[in-house]
Amino acid sequence: MNVKQTHPKDHDGSFPAEVVRQLKTYVYRLIDPRNGETFYVGKGKGNRVFAHVRADVGGDEIDNKLRRIREIQMAGFEVSHIIHRHGMDDRTAMEVEAALIDAYPGLTNVMGGAGSGDYGVMHAREIINRYCAEPATFVHRALLINVNRTALETSVYEATRYAWKISRAKAEKAEVVLAVFRGVIVGAFVARRWLEATEANFPGREPVPGRLGFEGDPAPQDMIRQYVGKRIPDQYRRKGAANPIKYTWK
């Protein structure tokens, strides 16, 4: 299907009803006409593609996407709206969106595409290491935390311990907390205690209401040998799953 370019002003920020019926679920790109740069990728139905330029956000609480849109408009231009592919079901659109997000580094998207950590862009050697690594055998109650994004910004321990939407009661049952990067276990820790994700509990960290972090130590050497460097078995990985938390026990 051909890539189509459309401007909100052409249709008053909306598609005709007959177009909506044909589009079904689609993946779109927002482009800065000043330099031709794609700055946002999304998926949606109906008139979702036009919703971003109509967003009314007061004060200074705007994200990078809306800031870019305002810059374009203040310069006297209009955001270019590209329907990259249409006529899809939701699952196919999710895969296309994730692939495009990987293909355009530097986007203003807050989140990566679904499954981008496990199935996104990798060097060929990473692919080999991931699928040829020995699968982990869990002999402890292990809490698996996917650190695909944050591990690149800080230490593995700091990326693993903060801050997660997780049940305290269940987290406290974990015998070991395992950091997972692109399907491979890269760190093992024992949590001493789980705490609310506040600045008082974690000085220097941004508070995240409703989430928890832990204070802990590196796992004993026998646990490290048991798990680190091993890949996560397929039963603990679901393609497209967004939740970074998994448990190896019920």
Secondary structure by P-SEA (a helix, b strand, c coil): ccbbbbbcccccccccaaaaaaaccbbbbbbccccccccccccccccccccccccccccccccaaaaaaaaaaaacbbbbbbcccccccaaaaaaaaaaaaaaccccccccccccccccccccaaaaaaaaaccccccccbbbbbbcccccccccccccccccccccaaaaaaccbbbbbccccccbbbbbccccccccccccccccccccbbbbbccccaaaaaacccccccccccccccccccccccc
